[in-house]
Amino acid sequence: MKKLAAILTSWGAPGLFLLAILDSAGVPLPAAVDALLVATAIINPGAAYLSALFAVVGSAMGSLFLFYIAQKGGQAYLNRVTATEGGSKFRVWFQTYGLITVFVPALLPIPLPLKVFVVSAGALGVSPVKYMIVVLAARIPRYFGLAWLGTQLGHETMPWIKSHVWHLLLFALFLALTLFYAVKRVSRESPSH
């Protein structure tokens, strides 16, 4: 994998696009897209935002691929698992709140579990349109933010992120709780509930 990442790195924005597809499709490449995007922003600030766009599109495509694989292959398995009362409750819970578990780790540039929630979203029949909106709402600020940080902080970008991991984790918790309660409130006020 390191050889592949090195080759893709040498390709610039198109390499970033392919790396983002692989990473989001389930190939384990922790923080590779983030690191390459920051490196690109440092080396060539003029290409930073184009590279961010390539990362967003690649990540969306890879993530949608994993989502559809899970939708086709995971449905039968989850039907068996969620056939119980507890499993049925989980299915209802995920249909209501599950996209929060996709949004938060997709947004933050720190290692948080994401792929298991992507697979769950696909297998539990979440709308592909809603899923893609959530992925784009998270990836656009993440990758454009990393490109901006790379152009502003240069080689200090990754150390800055590492030194603020606890702040980012607290932000993730706050964001998840806020979104959870917002969805709960909207669901309660919705006439269909």
Rosetta silent file (secondary structure, phi, psi, omega in degrees, C-alpha in Angstrom):
SEQUENCE: MKKLAAILTSWGAPGLFLLAILDSAGVPLPAAVDALLVATAIINPGAAYLSALFAVVGSAMGSLFLFYIAQKGGQAYLNRVTATEGGSKFRVWFQTYGLITVFVPALLPIPLPLKVFVVSAGALGVSPVKYMIVVLAARIPRYFGLAWLGTQLGHETMPWIKSHVWHLLLFALFLALTLFYAVKRVSRESPSH
SCORE:     score description
SCORE:     0.000 S_00000001
   1 L     0.000  -36.609 -179.269    0.000    0.000    0.000 S_00000001
   2 H   -63.658  -36.756  177.772    2.850    2.418    0.765 S_00000001
   3 H   -63.986  -44.862  179.897    4.208    1.972   -2.772 S_00000001
   4 H   -61.482  -45.571  179.220    0.794    2.684   -4.261 S_00000001
   5 H   -60.392  -39.923  179.369    0.380    5.778   -2.072 S_00000001
   6 H   -64.614  -41.194  178.618    3.841    7.006   -3.152 S_00000001
   7 H   -64.279  -48.021 -178.905    2.976    6.565   -6.843 S_00000001
   8 H   -63.311  -34.359  178.281   -0.371    8.334   -6.456 S_00000001
   9 H   -61.532  -40.645 -178.453    1.322   11.141   -4.533 S_00000001
  10 H   -68.205  -16.835  179.966    3.647   11.783   -7.465 S_00000001
  11 L   -84.224   -7.989  179.496    0.616   12.230   -9.759 S_00000001
  12 L    73.657 -138.723 -175.485   -0.649   15.314   -7.875 S_00000001
  13 H   -58.798  -43.073  176.343   -4.390   16.091   -7.994 S_00000001
  14 H   -62.340  -35.827  175.890   -5.316   13.077  -10.198 S_00000001
  15 H   -65.641  -38.648  176.635   -3.389   10.839   -7.789 S_00000001
  16 H   -62.893  -40.625  177.310   -5.266   12.435   -4.909 S_00000001
  17 H   -58.586  -49.100 -179.589   -8.533   11.713   -6.729 S_00000001
  18 H   -66.896  -39.923  178.311   -7.641    8.007   -7.090 S_00000001
  19 H   -62.588  -40.483  178.834   -6.360    7.803   -3.507 S_00000001
  20 H   -65.411  -38.618  176.666   -9.629    9.331   -2.239 S_00000001
  21 H   -61.642  -50.884 -178.440  -11.647    6.779   -4.231 S_00000001
  22 H   -60.481  -46.558 -178.283   -9.632    3.874   -2.803 S_00000001
  23 H   -60.456  -46.714 -176.996   -9.719    5.203    0.754 S_00000001
  24 H   -77.082  -18.966  178.498  -13.467    5.813    0.754 S_00000001
  25 L   -82.841   -3.793  175.237  -14.223    2.527   -1.028 S_00000001
  26 L   117.671   -5.313  176.463  -12.820    0.589    1.919 S_00000001
  27 L   -73.474  124.553 -175.876   -9.089    0.220    1.212 S_00000001
  28 L   -71.539  104.743  177.825   -7.377    0.981    4.535 S_00000001
  29 L  -134.705   66.955 -172.777   -5.309    4.137    3.960 S_00000001
  30 L   -57.910  124.718  175.490   -5.639    6.038    7.258 S_00000001
  31 L    62.962    8.654 -178.681   -5.105    9.784    6.854 S_00000001
  32 H   -65.291  -42.347 -179.516   -3.416    9.312    3.446 S_00000001
  33 H   -65.569  -45.331  179.302   -5.823   11.625    1.623 S_00000001
  34 H   -58.844  -48.010 -177.548   -5.513   14.301    4.309 S_00000001
  35 H   -63.922  -42.767 -179.668   -1.709   14.106    4.303 S_00000001
  36 H   -67.671  -39.644  178.442   -1.446   14.197    0.510 S_00000001
  37 H   -62.271  -45.570  178.770   -3.874   17.116    0.270 S_00000001
  38 H   -63.238  -44.413  179.109   -1.895   19.093    2.849 S_00000001
  39 H   -59.898  -41.514  178.841    1.389   18.215    1.100 S_00000001
  40 H   -63.921  -42.067  179.503   -0.052   19.386   -2.215 S_00000001
  41 H   -64.591  -34.609  179.380   -1.233   22.651   -0.646 S_00000001
  42 H   -72.331  -47.853 -175.796    2.225   23.238    0.820 S_00000001
  43 H   -70.745  -41.417 -176.361    4.162   22.399   -2.352 S_00000001
  44 L  -136.376   79.245 -177.069    1.796   24.087   -4.788 S_00000001
  45 H   -54.734  -29.429  179.225   -0.591   26.530   -3.034 S_00000001
  46 H   -66.665  -22.474 -179.787   -2.100   27.485   -6.399 S_00000001
  47 H  -101.397    4.374 -173.852   -3.358   23.911   -6.836 S_00000001
  48 H   -59.720  -47.956 -174.667   -4.623   23.506   -3.252 S_00000001
  49 H   -77.517  -30.593  172.764   -8.316   24.102   -3.914 S_00000001
  50 H   -64.915  -41.706  177.361   -8.367   22.142   -7.162 S_00000001
  51 H   -62.863  -39.423  177.341   -6.773   19.268   -5.240 S_00000001
  52 H   -61.876  -41.383  177.598   -9.447   19.641   -2.543 S_00000001
  53 H   -62.156  -43.843  177.526  -12.133   19.392   -5.232 S_00000001
  54 H   -60.713  -40.447  179.325  -10.490   16.223   -6.607 S_00000001
  55 H   -65.483  -41.577  179.373  -10.413   14.793   -3.064 S_00000001
  56 H   -62.652  -49.461 -177.487  -14.110   15.601   -2.502 S_00000001
  57 H   -65.092  -44.304  178.510  -15.221   14.034   -5.793 S_00000001
  58 H   -62.538  -43.413  179.349  -12.990   10.980   -5.353 S_00000001
  59 H   -63.900  -41.669  179.083  -14.133   10.480   -1.779 S_00000001
  60 H   -63.084  -43.115 -179.396  -17.794   10.814   -2.782 S_00000001
  61 H   -65.493  -46.429  179.623  -17.374    8.267   -5.594 S_00000001
  62 H   -63.833  -41.228 -179.764  -15.522    5.746   -3.408 S_00000001
  63 H   -65.711  -40.072  178.241  -17.962    6.185   -0.566 S_00000001
  64 H   -66.641  -36.813  175.774  -20.942    5.697   -2.877 S_00000001
  65 H   -59.300  -49.890  179.353  -19.303    2.523   -4.251 S_00000001
  66 H   -62.142  -40.207  178.146  -18.963    1.126   -0.696 S_00000001
  67 H   -58.989  -47.450 -178.303  -22.531    2.238    0.087 S_00000001
  68 H   -69.652  -35.490  175.238  -23.935    0.382   -2.956 S_00000001
  69 H   -60.669  -45.780  179.556  -21.877   -2.752   -2.234 S_00000001
  70 H   -66.114  -36.434  179.870  -23.303   -2.750    1.282 S_00000001
  71 H   -62.712  -41.244 -179.212  -26.778   -2.049   -0.054 S_00000001
  72 H   -78.933  -49.540 -173.884  -26.649   -5.122   -2.299 S_00000001
  73 H   -85.286  -29.711 -174.126  -24.626   -7.517   -0.156 S_00000001
  74 H   -87.812  -15.427 -175.849  -25.467   -6.417    3.349 S_00000001
  75 H   -60.894  -47.324 -178.428  -29.240   -6.304    3.059 S_00000001
  76 H   -62.799  -44.258  179.482  -29.785  -10.069    3.421 S_00000001
  77 H   -62.181  -47.605 -177.799  -27.395  -10.293    6.376 S_00000001
  78 H   -69.357  -28.218  175.139  -28.933   -7.301    8.153 S_00000001
  79 H   -61.332  -40.075  178.043  -32.436   -8.604    7.515 S_00000001
  80 H   -68.753  -44.172 -176.396  -31.477  -11.700    9.543 S_00000001
  81 H   -68.928  -38.332 -176.415  -29.736   -9.675   12.257 S_00000001
  82 L   -92.986   12.226  178.197  -32.462   -7.055   12.556 S_00000001
  83 L   -71.451  -22.234  178.167  -35.305   -9.571   12.494 S_00000001
  84 L   -75.381  168.774  178.725  -35.356   -9.504   16.309 S_00000001
  85 H   -63.433  -42.940  178.682  -37.137   -6.768   18.251 S_00000001
  86 H   -64.115  -40.471  178.290  -33.808   -5.214   19.266 S_00000001
  87 H   -66.126  -36.919  177.908  -32.562   -5.383   15.694 S_00000001
  88 H   -65.603  -39.185  177.803  -35.753   -3.780   14.457 S_00000001
  89 H   -64.987  -39.422  178.513  -35.287   -0.933   16.948 S_00000001
  90 H   -62.715  -42.433  179.844  -31.708   -0.467   15.726 S_00000001
  91 H   -59.432  -46.030  179.088  -32.942   -0.271   12.123 S_00000001
  92 H   -64.000  -42.732  179.469  -35.478    2.439   13.072 S_00000001
  93 H   -61.219  -45.514 -177.025  -32.839    4.281   15.139 S_00000001
  94 H   -66.986  -37.227  177.960  -30.330    4.206   12.275 S_00000001
  95 H   -61.071  -32.133 -178.687  -32.922    5.401    9.759 S_00000001
  96 H   -86.811  -47.856 -171.071  -33.505    8.427   12.018 S_00000001
  97 H  -114.468   -7.366 -170.411  -30.059    9.197   13.470 S_00000001
  98 H   -61.744  -31.297 -178.381  -27.577    7.031   11.578 S_00000001
  99 H   -69.098  -17.468  172.613  -26.408    9.646    9.122 S_00000001
 100 H   -64.300  -38.186 -179.964  -25.000   11.604   12.074 S_00000001
 101 H   -70.864  -15.275  173.476  -22.600    8.678   12.557 S_00000001
 102 H   -89.218  -44.029 -174.036  -21.528    9.150    8.935 S_00000001
 103 H   -62.833  -49.881 -172.842  -21.317   12.956    9.015 S_00000001
 104 H   -62.169  -52.793  179.247  -19.145   13.489   12.090 S_00000001
 105 H   -69.672  -24.591  177.286  -16.221   11.160   11.203 S_00000001
 106 H   -72.874  -24.199 -178.376  -16.412   12.198    7.530 S_00000001
 107 H   -82.190  -40.780 -169.568  -16.025   15.838    8.583 S_00000001
 108 L   -91.707  138.787 -179.117  -13.127   15.650   11.010 S_00000001
 109 L   -85.794   42.761  175.208   -9.507   15.020   10.001 S_00000001
 110 L  -128.990  151.698 -176.249   -8.863   12.665   12.911 S_00000001
 111 L   -66.578  106.128  173.837   -9.194    8.877   12.887 S_00000001
 112 L  -128.339  147.940 -179.523  -12.804    8.074   13.747 S_00000001
 113 L   -64.170  130.996  179.525  -14.683    4.971   12.572 S_00000001
 114 L  -129.537  -45.969 -170.774  -16.551    5.704    9.361 S_00000001
 115 H   -61.014  -35.046  178.664  -16.686    2.699    7.058 S_00000001
 116 H   -63.156  -33.483  179.075  -18.802    0.588    9.427 S_00000001
 117 H   -78.139  -32.035  174.698  -21.434    3.360    9.395 S_00000001
 118 H   -63.640  -46.516  178.373  -21.249    3.687    5.616 S_00000001
 119 H   -61.880  -43.306  178.513  -21.860   -0.064    5.320 S_00000001
 120 H   -61.453  -42.283  179.849  -24.709    0.179    7.847 S_00000001
 121 H   -61.251  -44.692  178.985  -26.285    3.053    5.904 S_00000001
 122 H   -65.825  -46.286 -176.365  -26.193    1.072    2.674 S_00000001
 123 H   -70.078  -29.369 -178.188  -27.396   -2.177    4.199 S_00000001
 124 L   -90.433    7.448  171.858  -30.182   -0.523    6.192 S_00000001
 125 L    77.722   28.095  174.528  -31.655    1.132    3.119 S_00000001
 126 L   -63.774  144.328  179.020  -30.816    4.782    3.749 S_00000001
 127 L   -59.551  128.276  178.578  -31.701    6.914    0.731 S_00000001
 128 H   -58.945  -33.938  179.431  -28.636    7.227   -1.551 S_00000001
 129 H   -67.074  -47.314  177.818  -29.466   10.910   -2.139 S_00000001
 130 H   -61.440  -42.286  179.557  -29.610   11.690    1.597 S_00000001
 131 H   -59.419  -47.748 -177.448  -26.439    9.700    2.124 S_00000001
 132 H   -66.847  -35.954  176.427  -24.565   11.582   -0.603 S_00000001
 133 H   -60.883  -43.510  179.668  -25.767   14.957    0.708 S_00000001
 134 H   -64.484  -44.945  179.761  -24.371   14.057    4.132 S_00000001
 135 H   -61.087  -46.707 -179.902  -21.045   12.871    2.685 S_00000001
 136 H   -66.828  -37.916  178.059  -20.634   16.041    0.606 S_00000001
 137 H   -62.888  -25.903  178.433  -21.696   18.260    3.521 S_00000001
 138 H   -90.958  -44.805 -173.455  -18.855   16.707    5.519 S_00000001
 139 H   -72.909  -34.451 -179.305  -16.137   16.267    2.887 S_00000001
 140 H   -60.701  -54.807  178.851  -16.358   19.731    1.307 S_00000001
 141 H   -65.879  -32.919 -179.892  -15.482   21.663    4.491 S_00000001
 142 H   -63.330  -54.179 -173.981  -12.974   19.001    5.551 S_00000001
 143 H   -74.556  -37.744  176.094  -10.923   18.935    2.371 S_00000001
 144 H   -70.059  -32.631  175.186  -11.197   22.635    1.534 S_00000001
 145 H   -66.014  -42.139  177.300  -10.352   23.402    5.172 S_00000001
 146 H   -65.338  -38.571  177.233   -7.269   21.189    4.993 S_00000001
 147 H   -63.051  -43.827  178.439   -6.228   22.864    1.735 S_00000001
 148 H   -62.954  -46.389  177.760   -6.616   26.265    3.366 S_00000001
 149 H   -58.521  -42.205  179.319   -4.658   25.153    6.453 S_00000001
 150 H   -60.690  -39.943  179.019   -1.905   23.794    4.216 S_00000001
 151 H   -73.068  -27.249 -177.276   -1.583   27.124    2.414 S_00000001
 152 H   -89.298  -44.062 -173.809   -1.608   29.063    5.703 S_00000001
 153 H   -99.717  -14.392  179.946    0.431   26.882    8.075 S_00000001
 154 H    60.036 -131.651 -176.301    2.637   25.034    5.619 S_00000001
 155 H   -68.155   -9.038  178.390    4.649   22.247    7.232 S_00000001
 156 H   -87.550   -1.591 -176.053    3.051   23.025   10.609 S_00000001
 157 H   -61.364  -55.685 -177.378   -0.413   21.873    9.423 S_00000001
 158 H   -65.442  -42.534  174.505   -0.242   18.209   10.449 S_00000001
 159 H   -60.091  -35.953  178.484    1.513   18.975   13.773 S_00000001
 160 H   -63.579  -44.953  178.947   -1.177   21.605   14.419 S_00000001
 161 H   -62.208  -45.378  179.614   -3.942   19.039   13.790 S_00000001
 162 H   -62.216  -36.239 -179.465   -2.189   16.477   16.033 S_00000001
 163 H   -75.154  -12.788  179.618   -1.790   19.025   18.812 S_00000001
 164 L  -113.481   21.630 -178.366   -5.525   19.797   18.632 S_00000001
 165 H   -58.599  -44.568 -178.853   -6.848   16.228   18.547 S_00000001
 166 H   -64.515  -37.036  176.071   -8.622   16.584   21.906 S_00000001
 167 H   -63.402  -42.899  179.424  -10.259   19.812   20.771 S_00000001
 168 H   -66.516  -38.370  177.077  -11.423   18.102   17.606 S_00000001
 169 H   -65.220  -42.229  176.971  -12.741   15.091   19.558 S_00000001
 170 H   -64.089  -39.863  175.945  -14.667   17.376   21.916 S_00000001
 171 H   -61.856  -41.403  178.898  -16.009   19.245   18.892 S_00000001
 172 H   -61.302  -44.240  178.379  -17.052   15.894   17.363 S_00000001
 173 H   -63.579  -46.445  178.516  -18.898   14.937   20.547 S_00000001
 174 H   -60.480  -45.589 -179.649  -20.574   18.337   20.766 S_00000001
 175 H   -63.014  -44.489  179.936  -21.525   18.224   17.081 S_00000001
 176 H   -61.880  -45.274  179.837  -22.918   14.675   17.339 S_00000001
 177 H   -65.521  -41.564  178.846  -25.009   15.532   20.404 S_00000001
 178 H   -62.099  -47.008  179.098  -26.262   18.760   18.850 S_00000001
 179 H   -64.680  -40.047  178.759  -27.257   17.007   15.630 S_00000001
 180 H   -58.326  -49.443 -178.798  -28.829   14.128   17.568 S_00000001
 181 H   -69.860  -32.661  176.389  -31.041   16.492   19.573 S_00000001
 182 H   -65.465  -45.262  178.654  -31.860   18.592   16.500 S_00000001
 183 H   -64.611  -41.278  179.242  -32.986   15.503   14.569 S_00000001
 184 H   -60.800  -43.042 -179.320  -34.923   14.281   17.604 S_00000001
 185 H   -66.699  -44.830  178.385  -36.712   17.621   17.923 S_00000001
 186 H   -62.612  -41.043  178.953  -37.544   17.804   14.218 S_00000001
 187 H   -63.823  -38.868  179.870  -38.783   14.183   14.294 S_00000001
 188 H   -67.045  -36.807 -176.944  -40.994   14.937   17.286 S_00000001
 189 H   -84.165  -13.144 -179.087  -42.483   18.010   15.620 S_00000001
 190 L   -68.449  135.882 -179.416  -42.979   16.257   12.281 S_00000001
 191 L   -63.992  -20.079 -178.401  -46.673   15.433   11.595 S_00000001
 192 L   -79.465   -8.356 -177.723  -45.747   11.890   10.470 S_00000001
 193 L  -106.413    0.000    0.000  -44.513   10.981   14.004 S_00000001
